[in-house]
Amino acid sequence: MGKGDKRTKRGKIWRGTYGKTRLKPNKMKKKEEQKQAETSETS
């Protein structure tokens, strides 16, 4: 588990790829917005 591991975040950064463990910046933003919407609904 390190730079050579395809599944770890560090490995994704080293390879320059994205996936479930390292989301693309625009997808991360959408996920954060969705999370904020969920928390505001419950309170």
N, C-alpha and C positions, 0 to 999 in steps of 0.2 A: 504494500500500500504506500504509494508515493507518486512521484512524477510520472512513472511509467504506467501506472494503473489507470485504465480507461474510465473506471467508475467513480474515482474520487474527484473532488473539486479541483485539487491541485493538479491532478493528471489532465483534467479538461483544460485548465489554464495553460499548462505546458504544451499541450497539443494544439490549443487554439480552437477547440470545438465546444459545442454547447449540448445540453441534454437535460435530463431530469435533475441531476445533481448541480448543474450550473446553467441556470436559465439565462436567456438573452435579456438584455436590459429592458426592452419594451415589454416583455412578458412579465418580468419582475414587477414593473410598475403597475400593470393590470392586476396582478395578484395582490399587491399592497392596497390598491384602491378597493378591491373586492372585500378584503379583510376589514378595512375601515368601515365600509358600508354595513357589513355584518355586525360589527361592534356598536355602531350607532343605532341600529335597529333594536338591539336588545336593551339598551339603556334608555 
